[in-house]
Amino acid sequence: MKPKGVFFDVDGTILPFDGIIYHLQKTCRYFGVRVLTKREIIKYAIGYTCTESIPKLIPETKKFIKAFAKYYRTSYTKDVKSMKPFPFVKNVFKYVKKRKIKIGVITTKTYKQAIANLDAYKLRSNVVLGSDNVRKRKPAPDPILKACKILKVKPEECIFFGDHPFDMQSAKSANCLAVGVLSGWGNKSNLKKAGADLIIKDLRALKKLIK
């Protein structure tokens, strides 16, 4: 199939989780609270905003969660050049553009963080939406519907690639083709349960889907 729009999640789809883990742990140390483990961050923080997840994991941060989140975002954004995307991502973006298909990036991280990640490695897209650009983030359909409106395409003409069940739920509720990728959070079982129409190992398989 040849869609009119292709949407990508960021963490676990375009980027490994290393940057999130490092900077959340660094932020914990800065504020003198319990340092979250890699497992905790991946299981309970990925897919949620910092202000949503951290107070549940470290209750004492409720008193200063805005300062915690600001420090984390600032630290993360300053260090984006060390956060390399999966090695095949740049070629995937080039392939989609060559096919004259519009590209959207939809993420739970902030717009500023997402733009910093993409700009650091010259990953150009037609629209980028962070959690601060919409009233309801994934798993709601709002980010995808907004991206479609901006790009002037219909959701049913688009494909969404993501690694988290929230990505699949968002895509299905927006009426996009939902493609789960196994390079991040999800597995075949939870992605399928969340509504994935197709499941692929990573974005390299995109070329077989978009001909």
C-alpha positions in Angstrom: 0.0 0.0 0.0 1.0 3.6 -0.4 -0.4 5.8 2.4 -0.6 9.6 2.2 0.9 10.0 5.7 3.2 8.0 7.9 3.4 8.7 11.6 6.1 7.7 14.0 6.4 7.5 17.7 9.8 8.5 19.1 11.1 6.5 22.1 11.4 2.8 21.3 10.6 3.4 17.6 13.0 6.0 16.4 15.3 6.2 19.5 16.4 3.6 22.1 15.4 4.3 25.7 19.0 5.1 26.8 18.6 8.9 27.0 15.4 8.8 29.1 17.0 6.3 31.5 20.2 8.2 31.9 18.6 11.6 32.4 15.8 10.4 34.7 18.4 8.8 36.9 20.6 11.9 36.8 17.6 14.0 37.9 16.9 11.6 40.8 20.4 12.1 42.0 20.2 15.8 41.6 17.1 16.0 43.8 18.5 13.5 46.3 15.7 11.0 45.9 15.7 7.2 45.3 17.3 6.5 41.9 14.9 4.7 39.7 16.1 1.4 38.1 16.2 0.9 34.4 13.3 -1.6 34.7 11.1 0.8 36.6 11.6 3.5 34.1 10.9 1.3 31.1 7.9 -0.4 32.7 6.3 2.6 34.5 7.6 5.8 32.9 7.7 5.1 29.2 4.4 6.2 27.6 3.6 8.7 30.4 4.6 12.3 31.0 7.2 13.0 33.7 4.6 14.7 35.9 2.3 11.7 35.7 4.7 8.8 36.3 7.4 10.1 38.7 5.2 11.0 41.7 3.7 7.5 41.6 7.2 5.9 41.6 8.7 8.4 44.1 5.9 9.9 46.2 8.1 12.6 47.8 8.5 14.2 44.4 4.9 15.4 44.5 6.0 18.5 46.4 8.5 19.5 43.7 7.5 17.6 40.6 7.4 20.7 38.4 11.0 21.5 39.3 11.9 17.8 38.8 10.3 17.7 35.4 11.9 21.0 34.3 15.4 19.8 35.3 14.9 16.5 33.5 13.7 18.1 30.3 16.5 20.7 30.3 19.1 18.1 31.0 17.7 15.8 28.3 17.4 18.5 25.7 21.0 19.7 26.2 22.3 16.2 25.6 20.4 15.1 22.5 23.5 14.7 20.3 24.5 11.7 22.4 21.2 10.0 21.8 21.6 8.3 18.5 18.5 7.0 16.7 18.4 3.4 15.6 21.0 3.1 12.7 18.3 2.4 10.1 16.0 5.3 10.9 17.6 7.9 8.7 17.3 5.7 5.6 13.7 5.0 6.5 12.9 8.7 6.6 14.6 9.2 3.3 12.7 6.3 1.7 9.3 7.7 2.9 10.2 11.2 1.6 11.3 9.8 -1.7 7.9 8.2 -2.1 6.4 11.7 -1.5 4.6 10.6 1.6 4.1 13.1 4.4 5.8 12.3 7.7 4.5 13.0 11.2 6.2 12.5 14.5 3.8 12.0 17.5 5.3 11.6 21.0 4.5 11.8 24.7 7.7 13.8 25.3 7.5 17.6 24.9 7.6 19.3 21.6 10.9 20.9 22.5 12.5 17.6 23.4 11.2 15.9 20.2 12.4 18.7 17.9 15.8 18.6 19.6 16.1 14.8 19.0 15.0 15.2 15.4 17.2 18.2 14.6 20.3 16.7 16.1 20.3 14.0 13.4 18.5 15.9 10.6 15.4 13.8 10.7 13.0 16.0 8.8 9.2 15.7 9.1 6.1 17.6 8.0 4.7 17.8 11.5 5.8 17.2 15.1 3.4 16.9 18.0 4.4 16.5 21.6 2.2 16.0 24.7 2.1 19.7 25.2 0.6 20.3 21.8 -2.7 18.5 22.5 -5.3 18.4 25.2 -5.2 14.7 25.4 -2.1 12.7 24.6 -1.8 9.1 23.5 -3.7 6.7 23.9 -6.4 9.2 22.9 -6.7 9.8 19.2 -6.2 13.5 19.5 -2.6 13.8 18.4 -3.1 11.7 15.3 -6.3 13.6 14.4 -4.6 16.9 14.8 -1.6 15.8 12.7 -4.0 14.6 10.0 -5.8 18.0 10.0 -2.4 19.8 9.7 -1.3 17.6 6.9 -4.7 17.6 5.2 -4.9 13.8 5.0 -7.5 11.4 6.3 -6.6 9.0 9.2 -7.6 6.0 7.1 -5.0 7.1 4.6 -2.2 6.9 7.1 -0.1 4.4 9.0 1.1 4.8 12.6 4.3 3.0 13.7 4.9 2.7 17.5 6.3 0.4 20.1 3.8 1.0 23.0 0.2 -0.3 23.4 -0.8 3.4 23.8 0.4 4.0 20.2 -1.8 1.2 18.9 -4.8 2.4 20.9 -4.3 5.9 19.6 -4.0 4.7 16.0 -7.0 2.4 16.1 -9.3 5.0 17.8 -8.2 7.5 15.1 -8.9 4.9 12.4 -5.2 4.7 11.2 -3.5 1.4 10.3 -1.7 0.5 13.5 1.8 -1.1 13.1 3.5 -2.2 16.3 7.3 -2.4 16.3 9.3 -4.7 18.6 12.3 -2.4 19.0 11.0 -0.8 22.3 8.4 -1.3 25.0 5.9 -3.7 23.6 5.8 -7.4 22.7 3.7 -9.3 20.2 1.1 -10.1 22.8 0.4 -6.6 24.3 0.7 -4.8 21.0 -1.8 -7.2 19.4 -4.1 -6.9 22.4 -4.0 -3.1 22.1 -5.2 -3.3 18.5 -2.1 -3.6 16.3 -3.0 -4.5 12.7 0.5 -5.6 12.0 3.6 -6.2 14.0 7.2 -5.8 12.7 10.6 -6.3 14.3 11.7 -2.7 13.6 11.3 0.1 11.1 13.4 -1.6 8.5 10.3 -3.6 7.6 8.5 -0.4 6.6 9.9 -0.6 3.0 8.0 -3.9 2.5 4.8 -2.3 3.7 5.1 0.9 1.6 5.7 0.0 -2.0 
